[in-house]
C-alpha cells in the first residue's frame, strides 16, 4: 500500500473508509481518504 503525505498538521480531520469482499474467502478491497479540516485531501490509500 502507498499513501501520499504532506507536511504540516491539521487540528481535525475526517477519515472515510470502505471495504468489501466477495465470498469467504474471496477477493477483497479496501480504501480510505483522510480530509483535513480545511477540506484538502491529506492522504488516499486503496488495496485490492
PDB file of N, H, CA, C and O in Angstrom:
ATOM      1  N   UNK A   1       0.836  -1.165   0.000  1.00  0.00           N
ATOM      2  CA  UNK A   1       0.000   0.000   0.000  1.00  0.00           C
ATOM      3  C   UNK A   1       0.885   1.233   0.000  1.00  0.00           C
ATOM      4  O   UNK A   1       1.992   1.222   0.538  1.00  0.00           O
ATOM      5  N   UNK A   2       0.390   2.276  -0.600  1.00  0.00           N
ATOM      6  H   UNK A   2      -0.509   2.285  -1.037  1.00  0.00           H
ATOM      7  CA  UNK A   2       1.116   3.532  -0.575  1.00  0.00           C
ATOM      8  C   UNK A   2       0.160   4.649  -0.209  1.00  0.00           C
ATOM      9  O   UNK A   2      -1.046   4.556  -0.437  1.00  0.00           O
ATOM     10  N   UNK A   3       0.709   5.696   0.356  1.00  0.00           N
ATOM     11  H   UNK A   3       1.689   5.772   0.541  1.00  0.00           H
ATOM     12  CA  UNK A   3      -0.114   6.831   0.768  1.00  0.00           C
ATOM     13  C   UNK A   3       0.641   8.110   0.483  1.00  0.00           C
ATOM     14  O   UNK A   3       1.859   8.174   0.649  1.00  0.00           O
ATOM     15  N   UNK A   4      -0.082   9.126   0.056  1.00  0.00           N
ATOM     16  H   UNK A   4      -1.071   9.074  -0.078  1.00  0.00           H
ATOM     17  CA  UNK A   4       0.519  10.440  -0.122  1.00  0.00           C
ATOM     18  C   UNK A   4       0.553  11.118   1.232  1.00  0.00           C
ATOM     19  O   UNK A   4      -0.375  10.975   2.029  1.00  0.00           O
ATOM     20  N   UNK A   5       1.615  11.850   1.492  1.00  0.00           N
ATOM     21  H   UNK A   5       2.368  11.966   0.845  1.00  0.00           H
ATOM     22  CA  UNK A   5       1.672  12.562   2.762  1.00  0.00           C
ATOM     23  C   UNK A   5       2.078  14.004   2.519  1.00  0.00           C
ATOM     24  O   UNK A   5       2.722  14.323   1.519  1.00  0.00           O
ATOM     25  N   UNK A   6       1.701  14.855   3.428  1.00  0.00           N
ATOM     26  H   UNK A   6       1.178  14.596   4.240  1.00  0.00           H
ATOM     27  CA  UNK A   6       2.062  16.262   3.349  1.00  0.00           C
ATOM     28  C   UNK A   6       2.655  16.684   4.677  1.00  0.00           C
ATOM     29  O   UNK A   6       2.387  16.077   5.714  1.00  0.00           O
ATOM     30  N   UNK A   7       3.462  17.731   4.635  1.00  0.00           N
ATOM     31  H   UNK A   7       3.680  18.225   3.793  1.00  0.00           H
ATOM     32  CA  UNK A   7       3.968  18.257   5.894  1.00  0.00           C
ATOM     33  C   UNK A   7       2.948  19.225   6.460  1.00  0.00           C
ATOM     34  O   UNK A   7       2.123  19.764   5.722  1.00  0.00           O
ATOM     35  N   UNK A   8       2.998  19.447   7.742  1.00  0.00           N
ATOM     36  H   UNK A   8       3.668  19.009   8.341  1.00  0.00           H
ATOM     37  CA  UNK A   8       2.019  20.300   8.389  1.00  0.00           C
ATOM     38  C   UNK A   8       1.040  19.453   9.171  1.00  0.00           C
ATOM     39  O   UNK A   8       0.974  18.236   8.997  1.00  0.00           O
ATOM     40  N   UNK A   9       0.291  20.096  10.021  1.00  0.00           N
ATOM     41  H   UNK A   9       0.345  21.085  10.162  1.00  0.00           H
ATOM     42  CA  UNK A   9      -0.618  19.371  10.890  1.00  0.00           C
ATOM     43  C   UNK A   9      -1.996  20.011  10.866  1.00  0.00           C
ATOM     44  O   UNK A   9      -2.117  21.236  10.878  1.00  0.00           O
ATOM     45  N   UNK A  10      -3.008  19.204  10.833  1.00  0.00           N
ATOM     46  H   UNK A  10      -2.910  18.209  10.823  1.00  0.00           H
ATOM     47  CA  UNK A  10      -4.394  19.676  10.911  1.00  0.00           C
ATOM     48  C   UNK A  10      -4.883  19.477  12.342  1.00  0.00           C
ATOM     49  O   UNK A  10      -4.489  18.523  13.014  1.00  0.00           O
ATOM     50  N   UNK A  11      -5.730  20.369  12.797  1.00  0.00           N
ATOM     51  H   UNK A  11      -6.050  21.144  12.252  1.00  0.00           H
ATOM     52  CA  UNK A  11      -6.255  20.209  14.145  1.00  0.00           C
ATOM     53  C   UNK A  11      -7.377  19.174  14.183  1.00  0.00           C
ATOM     54  O   UNK A  11      -7.612  18.558  15.223  1.00  0.00           O
ATOM     55  N   UNK A  12      -8.061  18.980  13.079  1.00  0.00           N
ATOM     56  H   UNK A  12      -7.870  19.481  12.234  1.00  0.00           H
ATOM     57  CA  UNK A  12      -9.116  17.978  12.959  1.00  0.00           C
ATOM     58  C   UNK A  12      -9.042  17.376  11.563  1.00  0.00           C
ATOM     59  O   UNK A  12      -8.522  17.998  10.637  1.00  0.00           O
ATOM     60  N   UNK A  13      -9.556  16.184  11.420  1.00  0.00           N
ATOM     61  H   UNK A  13      -9.979  15.678  12.173  1.00  0.00           H
ATOM     62  CA  UNK A  13      -9.639  15.571  10.103  1.00  0.00           C
ATOM     63  C   UNK A  13     -10.839  14.631  10.079  1.00  0.00           C
ATOM     64  O   UNK A  13     -11.375  14.243  11.117  1.00  0.00           O
ATOM     65  N   UNK A  14     -11.242  14.277   8.864  1.00  0.00           N
ATOM     66  H   UNK A  14     -10.807  14.592   8.021  1.00  0.00           H
ATOM     67  CA  UNK A  14     -12.305  13.297   8.654  1.00  0.00           C
ATOM     68  C   UNK A  14     -11.685  12.147   7.881  1.00  0.00           C
ATOM     69  O   UNK A  14     -10.957  12.367   6.913  1.00  0.00           O
ATOM     70  N   UNK A  15     -11.968  10.927   8.302  1.00  0.00           N
ATOM     71  H   UNK A  15     -12.558  10.748   9.089  1.00  0.00           H
ATOM     72  CA  UNK A  15     -11.445   9.747   7.624  1.00  0.00           C
ATOM     73  C   UNK A  15     -12.619   8.937   7.099  1.00  0.00           C
ATOM     74  O   UNK A  15     -13.473   8.484   7.861  1.00  0.00           O
ATOM     75  N   UNK A  16     -12.646   8.764   5.781  1.00  0.00           N
ATOM     76  H   UNK A  16     -11.953   9.131   5.162  1.00  0.00           H
ATOM     77  CA  UNK A  16     -13.660   7.925   5.143  1.00  0.00           C
ATOM     78  C   UNK A  16     -13.009   6.592   4.804  1.00  0.00           C
ATOM     79  O   UNK A  16     -11.929   6.563   4.214  1.00  0.00           O
ATOM     80  N   UNK A  17     -13.655   5.488   5.170  1.00  0.00           N
ATOM     81  H   UNK A  17     -14.532   5.511   5.649  1.00  0.00           H
ATOM     82  CA  UNK A  17     -13.136   4.156   4.868  1.00  0.00           C
ATOM     83  C   UNK A  17     -14.248   3.292   4.292  1.00  0.00           C
ATOM     84  O   UNK A  17     -15.428   3.512   4.564  1.00  0.00           O
ATOM     85  N   UNK A  18     -13.859   2.314   3.500  1.00  0.00           N
ATOM     86  H   UNK A  18     -12.901   2.135   3.279  1.00  0.00           H
ATOM     87  CA  UNK A  18     -14.819   1.356   2.970  1.00  0.00           C
ATOM     88  C   UNK A  18     -14.057   0.113   2.552  1.00  0.00           C
ATOM     89  O   UNK A  18     -12.857   0.167   2.281  1.00  0.00           O
ATOM     90  N   UNK A  19     -14.743  -0.973   2.504  1.00  0.00           N
ATOM     91  H   UNK A  19     -15.718  -1.016   2.724  1.00  0.00           H
ATOM     92  CA  UNK A  19     -14.129  -2.212   2.077  1.00  0.00           C
ATOM     93  C   UNK A  19     -15.193  -3.263   1.839  1.00  0.00           C
ATOM     94  O   UNK A  19     -16.344  -3.112   2.248  1.00  0.00           O
ATOM     95  N   UNK A  20     -14.796  -4.310   1.183  1.00  0.00           N
ATOM     96  H   UNK A  20     -13.861  -4.433   0.850  1.00  0.00           H
ATOM     97  CA  UNK A  20     -15.748  -5.376   0.920  1.00  0.00           C
ATOM     98  C   UNK A  20     -15.048  -6.602   0.381  1.00  0.00           C
ATOM     99  O   UNK A  20     -13.887  -6.545  -0.024  1.00  0.00           O
ATOM    100  N   UNK A  21     -15.763  -7.708   0.379  1.00  0.00           N
ATOM    101  H   UNK A  21     -16.706  -7.755   0.708  1.00  0.00           H
ATOM    102  CA  UNK A  21     -15.235  -8.968  -0.127  1.00  0.00           C
ATOM    103  C   UNK A  21     -16.347  -9.735  -0.816  1.00  0.00           C
ATOM    104  O   UNK A  21     -17.526  -9.575  -0.498  1.00  0.00           O
ATOM    105  N   UNK A  22     -15.957 -10.559  -1.753  1.00  0.00           N
ATOM    106  H   UNK A  22     -15.000 -10.689  -2.011  1.00  0.00           H
ATOM    107  CA  UNK A  22     -16.903 -11.460  -2.415  1.00  0.00           C
ATOM    108  C   UNK A  22     -16.555 -12.875  -1.984  1.00  0.00           C
ATOM    109  O   UNK A  22     -15.506 -13.413  -2.339  1.00  0.00           O
ATOM    110  N   UNK A  23     -17.439 -13.453  -1.227  1.00  0.00           N
ATOM    111  H   UNK A  23     -18.291 -13.016  -0.938  1.00  0.00           H
ATOM    112  CA  UNK A  23     -17.177 -14.804  -0.725  1.00  0.00           C
ATOM    113  C   UNK A  23     -16.310 -14.764   0.521  1.00  0.00           C
ATOM    114  O   UNK A  23     -15.792 -13.716   0.908  1.00  0.00           O
ATOM    115  N   UNK A  24     -16.163 -15.938   1.145  1.00  0.00           N
ATOM    116  H   UNK A  24     -16.585 -16.789   0.830  1.00  0.00           H
ATOM    117  CA  UNK A  24     -15.324 -16.033   2.323  1.00  0.00           C
ATOM    118  C   UNK A  24     -14.646 -17.392   2.316  1.00  0.00           C
ATOM    119  O   UNK A  24     -15.287 -18.371   2.698  1.00  0.00           O
ATOM    120  N   UNK A  25     -13.408 -17.512   1.912  1.00  0.00           N
ATOM    121  H   UNK A  25     -12.888 -16.716   1.602  1.00  0.00           H
ATOM    122  CA  UNK A  25     -12.541 -16.427   1.448  1.00  0.00           C
ATOM    123  C   UNK A  25     -12.852 -16.050   0.010  1.00  0.00           C
ATOM    124  O   UNK A  25     -13.477 -16.815  -0.725  1.00  0.00           O
ATOM    125  N   UNK A  26     -12.417 -14.879  -0.377  1.00  0.00           N
ATOM    126  H   UNK A  26     -11.910 -14.257   0.220  1.00  0.00           H
ATOM    127  CA  UNK A  26     -12.623 -14.399  -1.732  1.00  0.00           C
ATOM    128  C   UNK A  26     -11.904 -13.092  -1.950  1.00  0.00           C
ATOM    129  O   UNK A  26     -11.271 -12.565  -1.035  1.00  0.00           O
ATOM    130  N   UNK A  27     -11.998 -12.561  -3.165  1.00  0.00           N
ATOM    131  H   UNK A  27     -12.512 -12.989  -3.908  1.00  0.00           H
ATOM    132  CA  UNK A  27     -11.335 -11.290  -3.446  1.00  0.00           C
ATOM    133  C   UNK A  27     -11.895 -10.179  -2.557  1.00  0.00           C
ATOM    134  O   UNK A  27     -13.093 -10.135  -2.277  1.00  0.00           O
ATOM    135  N   UNK A  28     -11.014  -9.292  -2.124  1.00  0.00           N
ATOM    136  H   UNK A  28     -10.041  -9.328  -2.352  1.00  0.00           H
ATOM    137  CA  UNK A  28     -11.434  -8.209  -1.236  1.00  0.00           C
ATOM    138  C   UNK A  28     -10.703  -6.922  -1.598  1.00  0.00           C
ATOM    139  O   UNK A  28      -9.649  -6.953  -2.233  1.00  0.00           O
ATOM    140  N   UNK A  29     -11.268  -5.799  -1.192  1.00  0.00           N
ATOM    141  H   UNK A  29     -12.124  -5.773  -0.676  1.00  0.00           H
ATOM    142  CA  UNK A  29     -10.652  -4.497  -1.423  1.00  0.00           C
ATOM    143  C   UNK A  29     -11.004  -3.568  -0.269  1.00  0.00           C
ATOM    144  O   UNK A  29     -12.010  -3.754   0.416  1.00  0.00           O
ATOM    145  N   UNK A  30     -10.158  -2.570  -0.070  1.00  0.00           N
ATOM    146  H   UNK A  30      -9.341  -2.419  -0.626  1.00  0.00           H
ATOM    147  CA  UNK A  30     -10.410  -1.566   0.965  1.00  0.00           C
ATOM    148  C   UNK A  30      -9.801  -0.246   0.524  1.00  0.00           C
ATOM    149  O   UNK A  30      -8.864  -0.220  -0.273  1.00  0.00           O
ATOM    150  N   UNK A  31     -10.335   0.840   1.042  1.00  0.00           N
ATOM    151  H   UNK A  31     -11.096   0.818   1.690  1.00  0.00           H
ATOM    152  CA  UNK A  31      -9.795   2.149   0.725  1.00  0.00           C
ATOM    153  C   UNK A  31     -10.079   3.131   1.839  1.00  0.00           C
ATOM    154  O   UNK A  31     -10.970   2.918   2.661  1.00  0.00           O
ATOM    155  N   UNK A  32      -9.309   4.217   1.859  1.00  0.00           N
ATOM    156  H   UNK A  32      -8.585   4.390   1.191  1.00  0.00           H
ATOM    157  CA  UNK A  32      -9.501   5.265   2.859  1.00  0.00           C
ATOM    158  C   UNK A  32      -9.058   6.598   2.277  1.00  0.00           C
ATOM    159  O   UNK A  32      -8.147   6.655   1.450  1.00  0.00           O
ATOM    160  N   UNK A  33      -9.707   7.666   2.714  1.00  0.00           N
ATOM    161  H   UNK A  33     -10.447   7.620   3.386  1.00  0.00           H
ATOM    162  CA  UNK A  33      -9.336   9.031   2.356  1.00  0.00           C
ATOM    163  C   UNK A  33      -9.320   9.840   3.645  1.00  0.00           C
ATOM    164  O   UNK A  33     -10.258   9.776   4.440  1.00  0.00           O
ATOM    165  N   UNK A  34      -8.250  10.602   3.847  1.00  0.00           N
ATOM    166  H   UNK A  34      -7.488  10.654   3.201  1.00  0.00           H
ATOM    167  CA  UNK A  34      -8.162  11.491   5.005  1.00  0.00           C
ATOM    168  C   UNK A  34      -8.300  12.920   4.502  1.00  0.00           C
ATOM    169  O   UNK A  34      -7.556  13.357   3.624  1.00  0.00           O
ATOM    170  N   UNK A  35      -9.267  13.646   5.074  1.00  0.00           N
ATOM    171  H   UNK A  35      -9.871  13.291   5.788  1.00  0.00           H
ATOM    172  CA  UNK A  35      -9.536  15.021   4.669  1.00  0.00           C
ATOM    173  C   UNK A  35      -9.252  15.937   5.858  1.00  0.00           C
ATOM    174  O   UNK A  35      -9.804  15.750   6.942  1.00  0.00           O
ATOM    175  N   UNK A  36      -8.382  16.934   5.641  1.00  0.00           N
ATOM    176  H   UNK A  36      -7.933  17.086   4.760  1.00  0.00           H
ATOM    177  CA  UNK A  36      -8.009  17.882   6.693  1.00  0.00           C
ATOM    178  C   UNK A  36      -9.159  18.832   6.979  1.00  0.00           C
ATOM    179  O   UNK A  36     -10.132  18.894   6.227  1.00  0.00           O
ATOM    180  N   UNK A  37      -9.036  19.571   8.074  1.00  0.00           N
ATOM    181  H   UNK A  37      -8.245  19.521   8.684  1.00  0.00           H
ATOM    182  CA  UNK A  37     -10.109  20.483   8.469  1.00  0.00           C
ATOM    183  C   UNK A  37     -10.345  21.603   7.462  1.00  0.00           C
ATOM    184  O   UNK A  37     -11.410  22.220   7.477  1.00  0.00           O
ATOM    185  N   UNK A  38      -9.372  21.881   6.583  1.00  0.00           N
ATOM    186  H   UNK A  38      -8.507  21.379   6.571  1.00  0.00           H
ATOM    187  CA  UNK A  38      -9.575  22.904   5.552  1.00  0.00           C
ATOM    188  C   UNK A  38     -10.195  22.339   4.276  1.00  0.00           C
ATOM    189  O   UNK A  38     -10.368  23.071   3.302  1.00  0.00           O
ATOM    190  N   UNK A  39     -10.534  21.041   4.266  1.00  0.00           N
ATOM    191  H   UNK A  39     -10.393  20.446   5.057  1.00  0.00           H
ATOM    192  CA  UNK A  39     -11.171  20.408   3.120  1.00  0.00           C
ATOM    193  C   UNK A  39     -10.209  19.777   2.135  1.00  0.00           C
ATOM    194  O   UNK A  39     -10.645  19.147   1.172  1.00  0.00           O
ATOM    195  N   UNK A  40      -8.914  19.929   2.350  1.00  0.00           N
ATOM    196  H   UNK A  40      -8.560  20.441   3.133  1.00  0.00           H
ATOM    197  CA  UNK A  40      -7.939  19.347   1.434  1.00  0.00           C
ATOM    198  C   UNK A  40      -7.752  17.858   1.730  1.00  0.00           C
ATOM    199  O   UNK A  40      -7.845  17.420   2.877  1.00  0.00           O
ATOM    200  N   UNK A  41      -7.490  17.099   0.676  1.00  0.00           N
ATOM    201  H   UNK A  41      -7.415  17.455  -0.256  1.00  0.00           H
ATOM    202  CA  UNK A  41      -7.233  15.666   0.826  1.00  0.00           C
ATOM    203  C   UNK A  41      -5.792  15.500   1.298  1.00  0.00           C
ATOM    204  O   UNK A  41      -4.853  15.882   0.600  1.00  0.00           O
ATOM    205  N   UNK A  42      -5.630  14.934   2.475  1.00  0.00           N
ATOM    206  H   UNK A  42      -6.393  14.624   3.042  1.00  0.00           H
ATOM    207  CA  UNK A  42      -4.307  14.740   3.062  1.00  0.00           C
ATOM    208  C   UNK A  42      -3.677  13.439   2.577  1.00  0.00           C
ATOM    209  O   UNK A  42      -2.479  13.400   2.297  1.00  0.00           O
ATOM    210  N   UNK A  43      -4.470  12.376   2.475  1.00  0.00           N
ATOM    211  H   UNK A  43      -5.443  12.408   2.703  1.00  0.00           H
ATOM    212  CA  UNK A  43      -3.944  11.084   2.041  1.00  0.00           C
ATOM    213  C   UNK A  43      -5.067  10.241   1.461  1.00  0.00           C
ATOM    214  O   UNK A  43      -6.224  10.350   1.865  1.00  0.00           O
ATOM    215  N   UNK A  44      -4.698   9.398   0.503  1.00  0.00           N
ATOM    216  H   UNK A  44      -3.757   9.309   0.175  1.00  0.00           H
ATOM    217  CA  UNK A  44      -5.615   8.418  -0.087  1.00  0.00           C
ATOM    218  C   UNK A  44      -4.876   7.092  -0.127  1.00  0.00           C
ATOM    219  O   UNK A  44      -3.673   7.048  -0.382  1.00  0.00           O
ATOM    220  N   UNK A  45      -5.599   6.017   0.125  1.00  0.00           N
ATOM    221  H   UNK A  45      -6.577   6.052   0.332  1.00  0.00           H
ATOM    222  CA  UNK A  45      -4.985   4.697   0.065  1.00  0.00           C
ATOM    223  C   UNK A  45      -6.032   3.679  -0.382  1.00  0.00           C
ATOM    224  O   UNK A  45      -7.200   3.775  -0.005  1.00  0.00           O
ATOM    225  N   UNK A  46      -5.613   2.713  -1.180  1.00  0.00           N
ATOM    226  H   UNK A  46      -4.664   2.636  -1.487  1.00  0.00           H
ATOM    227  CA  UNK A  46      -6.519   1.642  -1.588  1.00  0.00           C
ATOM    228  C   UNK A  46      -5.706   0.380  -1.835  1.00  0.00           C
ATOM    229  O   UNK A  46      -4.519   0.437  -2.157  1.00  0.00           O
ATOM    230  N   UNK A  47      -6.357  -0.733  -1.680  1.00  0.00           N
ATOM    231  H   UNK A  47      -7.321  -0.778  -1.418  1.00  0.00           H
ATOM    232  CA  UNK A  47      -5.709  -2.025  -1.889  1.00  0.00           C
ATOM    233  C   UNK A  47      -6.742  -3.009  -2.395  1.00  0.00           C
ATOM    234  O   UNK A  47      -7.855  -3.081  -1.873  1.00  0.00           O
ATOM    235  N   UNK A  48      -6.366  -3.774  -3.425  1.00  0.00           N
ATOM    236  H   UNK A  48      -5.462  -3.716  -3.848  1.00  0.00           H
ATOM    237  CA  UNK A  48      -7.244  -4.815  -3.950  1.00  0.00           C
ATOM    238  C   UNK A  48      -6.500  -6.107  -3.942  1.00  0.00           C
ATOM    239  O   UNK A  48      -7.043  -7.135  -4.344  1.00  0.00           O
TER     240      UNK A  48
END
